[in-house]
């Protein structure tokens, strides 16, 4: 099948039923659902490549009680999903919000599975808090099967590459136990344009939009959004500078504001290193604010520990890589400048990242930033560290023949680090972390090394030379933003819907209100709300409704 993927500026129509701003999962799900209702849809993307942070990331969606999990033999129910989410976020989410999410998320999964090219597989990743009522030992996280774009020539080249994830499905990556992937598999997928993880989700959604004649424009930021008689006047820039299109409804799905230093300094309580699409500069947020929108949870982020070096560049910007797997694997510890461990390193990445920002009450400064991942030569021989080759130290790793000398080299308190390693090694030899309980739960052990016994997350740091790598509080994206109702309609300061204006994804306040119930919560929030947006657009604007 040959298809023209992009719409050139001169080919844009003068008006559309729906204009979607942003081409990540949120924008594309809303676009597909609206198009299925017979609506004319334009997707405009600020960047030159499609997919936003979805394409850059792991692509997993968290959806309780979904039909794919049940078909694979996992046990779940609406009641269990409600019970678990009540434990995870009941202190900030109203009961009706929780019931709404647990009801709509599986409907979104069913719609995508039945009506689009999206192909998902439940993974055996447990919820982040198995001790809570209603938790599930797998199935709620949905991985994307590899997407082959051969029927859509040129499509793969238009999708943003991940800044660091290999061309593996998340299931394949989990099965590696922290080790490097088969180079021949990666080379084959790269040469054929096959996409995985978030890239597979974006690819399958883009293919679905093309099947529905949705128009797509890249390098086309929205400069102005003004109310008009029948909806909105959308003023375009970039490749379509000077063009205007009319839209009955506008869907803001342009990502968070984590790459905008002005907005970060205004709203976030501590410094962060973003690893999302650098085009996420809060454009949609500011368009919504100018239109009179209210905001919620503006200090909230989708947090993650990040390893960042000068070599970690994304779109020419200093970025980084998720460091939670490196923190979890046996033979490493994470310490602050005093040389002390400060967290269970195998804790889920969102909750672990919060601890980096803990304030020392005596100094008023962050007591766990800076921090370092410290490991020994056995660890280096087995596992890649932020993309390094196992067994080969990278130039950005501090190294020394002893723990004490390593501390001096890295700027860590030597006595503190020696004391910490001594205690940790004694615990690791017995397979029990007496300080933080690392590896004591199923969710801890999931990303450990199953071949390391008795605890897949613990091994002594015993073989020199020893290494240290800085690790920081980072974000997959901000998760505070425009206030919406259950249908994704943007609300004003009086909590009234602004006619014809919708929002989904990180431009809007996240469903879970700065909580992270399980792997894939970011996309769970985005896709579920985007599906609700599409349903509302279909109900209000469809010529057959």
C-alpha positions in Angstrom: 0.0 0.0 0.0 1.4 3.4 -0.9 0.1 6.4 0.9 0.8 10.1 1.1 1.4 10.6 4.8 1.8 14.3 5.4 -0.5 17.2 4.2 1.5 20.1 2.7 0.6 23.5 4.0 -1.1 24.6 0.7 -3.3 21.5 0.8 -4.8 22.2 4.2 -8.5 22.7 4.2 -10.0 26.0 5.5 -12.0 24.3 8.1 -12.2 21.0 10.0 -14.6 19.5 12.6 -11.6 18.8 14.9 -8.1 20.1 15.0 -5.8 18.1 17.3 -2.6 19.8 18.5 0.1 17.1 19.2 0.8 13.7 17.7 1.5 11.5 20.7 -0.8 8.8 21.9 -3.3 11.2 23.4 -3.7 13.2 20.2 -3.8 10.2 17.9 -6.4 8.3 20.0 -8.7 11.3 20.0 -8.1 11.8 16.3 -8.9 8.2 15.4 -12.0 8.0 17.5 -13.3 11.3 16.2 -12.6 10.2 12.6 -14.6 7.0 13.2 -17.6 9.2 13.9 -17.3 10.7 10.4 -15.7 13.9 11.6 -13.0 15.7 9.5 -9.7 15.8 11.5 -6.4 17.6 11.2 -3.4 16.7 13.5 -0.8 19.4 13.7 2.6 18.7 15.2 5.1 21.3 16.3 8.2 19.1 15.8 9.5 17.8 12.5 8.9 14.2 13.6 5.7 12.6 14.9 4.9 10.8 18.2 6.0 13.2 20.9 6.9 11.7 24.3 5.0 8.5 23.5 7.4 7.6 20.7 10.3 8.4 23.0 9.1 6.2 25.8 8.3 2.6 26.7 4.7 2.6 25.5 3.1 0.6 28.3 -0.5 1.4 29.3 -1.9 0.7 32.8 -5.5 -0.5 32.5 -7.2 -2.5 35.2 -9.7 -5.2 34.3 -8.9 -5.2 30.6 -10.1 -8.0 28.3 -6.6 -8.8 27.0 -5.3 -9.7 30.5 -8.3 -11.9 31.2 -7.8 -13.7 27.9 -4.2 -14.4 28.9 -5.3 -15.9 32.2 -4.8 -13.0 34.6 -7.5 -12.5 37.3 -9.0 -9.0 37.7 -12.3 -7.2 38.2 -13.7 -3.8 38.2 -14.1 -4.0 42.0 -10.4 -4.9 42.4 -9.3 -2.1 40.2 -11.4 0.4 42.2 -10.1 -1.0 45.5 -6.4 -0.8 44.4 -6.7 2.7 42.9 -8.5 3.8 46.0 -5.5 2.7 48.0 -3.1 4.3 45.5 -4.8 7.7 45.1 -8.0 7.7 47.1 -6.6 10.5 49.2 -6.7 12.9 46.2 -9.1 11.2 43.7 -12.8 11.3 44.4 -14.6 8.0 44.3 -16.4 8.9 41.1 -13.1 9.7 39.4 -11.7 6.3 40.4 -14.8 4.5 39.2 -14.7 6.5 35.9 -11.1 5.5 35.2 -11.5 1.8 36.0 -14.6 1.8 33.8 -13.3 3.8 30.8 -9.7 2.4 30.6 -10.7 -1.1 29.6 -13.2 0.3 27.1 -10.4 2.3 25.5 -8.3 -0.9 25.3 -11.2 -2.8 23.7 -11.8 0.0 21.2 -8.2 0.1 20.1 -7.9 -3.6 19.9 -11.1 -4.1 17.8 -11.0 -1.0 15.6 -7.4 0.1 15.1 -4.0 -1.4 14.2 -2.8 -1.1 17.8 -1.7 -4.6 19.0 -1.1 -5.0 22.8 0.0 -7.8 25.0 -0.4 -8.0 28.8 2.8 -8.3 30.7 3.6 -10.1 33.9 4.6 -6.9 35.7 3.0 -6.6 39.1 1.3 -3.5 40.4 3.7 -1.2 42.3 2.1 -2.0 45.7 1.2 -5.6 45.9 0.5 -5.1 49.6 -2.6 -3.0 48.8 -6.1 -4.4 48.5 -7.1 -5.1 44.9 -3.5 -5.3 43.5 -2.8 -7.5 40.5 0.3 -9.6 39.9 0.3 -8.8 36.2 -1.9 -8.1 33.3 -2.7 -4.5 34.0 0.3 -3.3 32.1 -0.1 -3.6 28.3 2.9 -3.8 26.1 2.9 -3.0 22.3 3.8 -5.7 19.9 6.4 -4.8 17.3 4.9 -2.7 14.5 6.0 -3.4 10.9 5.3 -0.4 8.7 5.9 -2.1 5.4 2.3 -1.3 4.2 2.9 2.4 4.9 6.1 3.5 3.0 7.9 6.3 4.7 5.9 6.1 7.9 8.7 4.8 10.1 11.1 7.6 9.1 8.5 10.2 10.3 8.2 8.8 13.8 10.5 10.2 16.5 13.1 7.7 17.6 13.5 6.9 21.3 16.5 8.7 22.8 17.8 5.4 24.3 15.4 2.5 24.3 16.5 -0.4 22.1 14.3 -1.8 19.4 12.8 -4.4 21.7 9.3 -4.8 23.0 9.0 -4.2 26.7 8.4 -7.9 27.2 11.6 -8.7 25.4 13.5 -6.2 27.5 12.1 -7.5 30.8 13.2 -11.0 29.8 16.9 -10.0 29.5 17.4 -9.7 33.2 19.3 -6.4 32.7 21.7 -7.8 30.1 22.3 -6.5 26.6 20.1 -7.4 23.6 21.0 -9.5 20.6 22.7 -7.1 18.2 21.5 -9.0 15.1 17.8 -8.6 16.2 18.3 -4.9 16.7 20.1 -4.5 13.4 17.3 -6.3 11.5 14.6 -4.2 13.1 16.5 -1.0 12.4 17.1 -1.9 8.7 13.4 -2.8 8.1 11.9 0.2 10.0 10.2 -2.0 12.6 9.2 0.0 15.7 8.7 -1.1 19.3 7.5 0.2 22.6 6.2 3.7 22.3 7.2 3.9 18.7 5.1 0.8 17.9 2.1 2.5 19.6 2.6 5.7 17.6 3.1 3.8 14.4 0.0 1.7 14.7 -2.1 4.8 15.6 -0.6 6.8 12.7 -1.5 3.9 10.4 -5.0 4.0 11.8 -5.3 7.7 11.2 -4.1 7.3 7.6 -6.7 4.6 7.0 -9.3 7.2 8.0 -8.0 10.1 5.9 -7.0 12.1 8.9 -4.7 14.9 7.7 -1.3 15.4 9.4 1.0 18.4 9.3 4.5 18.5 10.9 6.7 21.5 11.7 3.5 23.3 12.3 3.2 25.0 15.8 0.0 26.7 16.7 0.6 30.4 17.3 -2.8 31.5 18.4 -6.1 30.0 19.4 -9.1 32.4 19.2 -12.8 31.8 19.8 -14.9 32.1 16.6 -18.6 32.1 15.9 -18.7 28.3 15.2 -15.7 27.2 17.3 -12.1 28.3 17.0 -9.7 30.1 14.7 -6.4 28.2 14.7 -3.4 30.3 13.6 -0.5 28.2 12.4 3.2 28.9 12.2 6.4 27.1 11.1 5.9 25.4 7.7 2.4 26.8 7.5 3.2 30.3 8.7 0.4 32.7 8.1 -2.2 30.0 7.6 -5.5 29.9 9.5 -8.0 27.1 9.8 -11.4 27.0 11.4 -12.3 24.2 13.8 -15.5 23.4 15.6 -13.5 21.7 18.3 -9.8 21.8 19.3 -8.0 19.1 21.2 -4.9 20.1 23.1 -2.6 17.1 23.3 0.8 18.8 23.0 2.6 17.3 26.0 3.9 18.9 29.2 6.1 21.8 30.0 9.2 20.1 31.3 11.5 21.6 28.7 10.5 25.1 29.4 12.8 26.5 32.1 10.6 29.5 32.8 7.6 27.2 33.5 9.7 24.7 35.4 11.0 27.4 37.7 7.5 28.8 38.2 5.8 25.5 39.1 8.1 22.6 40.0 9.5 22.4 43.5 12.9 21.0 42.6 15.3 20.8 39.6 14.6 17.9 37.2 16.2 16.4 34.2 13.6 15.7 31.4 14.0 12.7 29.1 10.9 13.3 27.0 10.5 15.0 23.6 12.3 18.4 23.8 9.4 20.0 21.9 7.4 19.7 25.2 7.6 23.4 26.1 4.2 24.0 27.4 2.7 25.5 24.2 -0.7 23.9 24.7 -0.8 24.8 28.3 -0.3 28.5 27.5 -2.8 28.4 24.7 -5.3 27.0 27.2 -4.5 29.6 29.8 -5.0 32.4 27.3 -8.4 30.9 26.5 -9.4 31.1 30.1 -8.6 27.6 31.4 -8.1 26.7 35.0 -5.1 24.5 36.0 -4.6 21.7 38.6 -1.6 19.9 40.2 1.0 22.2 38.5 3.8 20.8 40.7 3.1 17.2 39.7 5.5 15.2 37.5 5.9 11.7 36.2 9.2 11.2 38.1 12.1 8.8 37.4 15.8 8.6 38.4 17.9 9.6 35.4 21.5 9.0 34.4 22.6 12.0 32.3 26.0 12.7 30.7 27.2 15.1 28.0 26.8 12.2 25.5 23.1 11.9 26.3 21.7 14.4 23.7 18.2 14.4 22.3 17.3 16.8 19.5 20.5 18.7 20.4 19.5 19.1 24.1 21.1 17.5 27.1 18.9 14.7 28.3 19.4 11.3 29.9 18.2 7.8 30.4 16.0 6.1 33.0 18.3 4.7 35.7 15.8 2.6 37.7 17.0 -0.8 36.2 20.6 0.0 37.0 19.6 0.9 40.5 17.6 -2.4 40.9 20.2 -4.9 39.6 22.5 -6.7 42.1 25.9 -5.3 42.7 25.0 -1.6 42.9 23.8 0.9 45.5 22.6 4.5 45.2 24.1 7.0 47.7 24.0 10.7 48.5 27.1 13.0 49.0 27.4 11.7 52.6 27.9 8.2 51.2 24.6 7.0 52.6 21.8 5.0 50.9 18.5 6.9 51.1 16.0 4.7 49.3 15.1 1.1 48.4 16.8 1.2 45.0 14.3 -1.3 43.5 11.3 0.9 44.5 9.2 1.9 41.5 10.8 4.8 39.6 8.2 7.4 40.4 8.3 6.9 44.2 12.1 6.6 44.2 12.5 9.9 42.3 10.5 11.7 45.1 13.2 10.8 47.6 15.9 12.6 45.6 14.0 15.9 46.5 13.9 15.3 50.2 14.9 18.5 52.1 17.5 18.5 54.8 15.8 20.4 57.6 19.1 21.8 58.9 20.3 23.2 55.6 17.1 23.8 53.7 18.7 22.1 50.7 18.1 18.7 48.9 19.8 16.1 51.0 19.9 13.4 48.3 21.0 15.5 45.3 23.6 15.1 44.1 23.5 11.3 44.2 25.5 8.5 42.6 25.0 4.9 41.4 28.0 3.0 42.8 28.9 -0.5 41.5 31.8 -2.9 41.2 33.6 -4.7 38.3 31.4 -7.8 38.5 28.3 -5.6 37.9 30.0 -3.7 35.0 30.9 -7.1 33.4 27.3 -8.2 33.4 25.1 -5.2 32.8 25.0 -2.2 30.5 25.0 1.1 32.4 23.1 3.8 30.6 23.8 2.1 27.3 27.5 1.3 28.0 29.0 -2.0 26.7 29.2 -4.6 29.5 32.8 -5.0 30.7 33.9 -1.7 29.2 34.0 1.4 31.5 32.7 4.6 29.8 34.7 7.8 30.1 32.0 9.4 32.1 32.3 6.8 34.9 34.4 7.7 37.9 36.6 4.7 38.9 39.2 3.7 41.5 40.7 0.5 42.8 39.0 0.9 46.3 35.7 2.2 47.6 37.5 4.9 49.7 39.5 6.2 46.7 36.3 6.1 44.5 34.6 8.3 47.1 37.4 10.8 46.9 37.3 10.7 43.1 33.6 11.3 42.9 33.2 13.8 45.7 31.4 11.5 48.1 32.2 11.3 51.8 34.8 8.5 52.0 34.1 7.3 55.5 30.3 7.3 54.8 30.6 5.3 51.6 33.0 2.8 53.2 30.6 2.3 56.1 27.6 2.0 53.8 29.3 -0.6 51.5 30.5 -2.6 54.4 26.9 -2.9 55.9 25.3 -3.4 52.5 27.8 -6.2 51.6 27.0 -8.1 54.8 23.3 -7.9 54.0 23.7 -8.8 50.4 25.7 -12.0 51.4 22.6 -13.1 53.3 20.1 -11.9 50.6 18.3 -9.5 52.9 18.5 -5.7 52.9 18.0 -4.8 56.6 18.0 -1.1 55.9 15.4 -0.6 53.1 14.1 -4.1 52.3 15.3 -4.1 48.7 14.2 -7.2 46.8 11.7 -8.2 49.4 8.6 -7.8 47.2 7.5 -9.1 43.8 7.5 -5.6 42.3 11.1 -5.1 43.5 12.3 -8.5 42.1 10.6 -8.0 38.7 13.4 -5.9 37.3 16.2 -7.7 39.1 18.4 -10.5 37.8 16.5 -13.8 38.2 19.8 -15.7 38.0 21.1 -14.0 41.0 20.1 -15.9 44.2 18.8 -15.8 46.8 17.8 -12.1 46.1 17.7 -10.9 42.5 18.3 -7.4 43.6 21.3 -7.9 46.0 24.9 -8.7 45.5 28.0 -7.4 47.4 30.2 -4.7 45.9 33.4 -6.7 46.3 35.5 -6.7 43.2 37.6 -3.7 42.2 37.9 -1.5 40.4 34.8 0.3 41.7 32.7 2.8 39.7 30.3 5.8 40.3 27.9 7.5 38.0 25.9 10.6 38.9 22.1 10.0 39.0 19.5 12.7 39.2 15.8 13.3 39.8 14.2 13.3 36.3 10.9 13.3 34.6 9.1 11.4 31.9 7.0 14.6 31.7 5.0 17.0 33.8 1.6 15.7 34.9 -0.1 18.9 36.0 -1.9 21.1 33.6 -5.3 22.2 32.3 -8.3 21.2 34.4 -10.8 19.0 32.5 -14.0 17.2 33.2 -14.5 13.4 32.7 -15.0 14.0 29.0 -11.7 15.9 28.6 -13.5 19.3 28.2 -11.3 22.1 29.4 -12.7 23.9 32.4 -12.5 27.6 33.2 -11.9 29.1 36.7 -15.6 28.6 37.5 -15.4 24.9 36.6 -17.5 25.4 33.5 -16.5 23.8 30.2 -15.0 26.1 27.6 -17.1 25.4 24.5 -15.2 23.3 21.9 -11.9 23.0 23.8 -10.6 19.7 25.0 -7.3 18.4 26.5 -5.7 15.0 27.0 -2.2 13.8 27.9 0.4 15.8 29.8 -1.0 19.1 28.8 -3.8 18.4 31.1 -3.8 17.5 34.8 -3.0 13.8 35.1 -5.9 11.5 36.1 -3.9 10.1 39.1 -3.0 13.5 40.6 0.7 12.9 41.1 0.4 9.2 42.0 1.7 6.3 40.0 -0.3 3.1 40.6 1.6 0.9 38.2 3.9 0.7 35.2 2.2 2.5 32.3 0.2 5.0 34.4 1.4 7.9 32.2 -0.1 6.5 29.1 -3.0 5.0 30.9 -4.0 8.5 32.0 -3.4 9.9 28.5 -5.1 7.3 26.4 -8.1 6.9 28.7 -8.8 10.6 28.7 -8.2 10.9 25.0 -10.7 8.1 24.3 -13.2 9.9 26.4 -12.5 13.1 24.4 -13.1 11.2 21.2 -16.4 9.7 22.5 -17.6 13.2 23.5 -16.7 14.6 20.1 -18.5 11.8 18.4 -21.6 12.3 20.5 -21.7 16.1 20.1 -20.5 16.6 16.5 -21.1 13.4 14.5 -23.5 14.0 11.7 -25.2 10.7 12.6 -25.6 11.4 16.3 
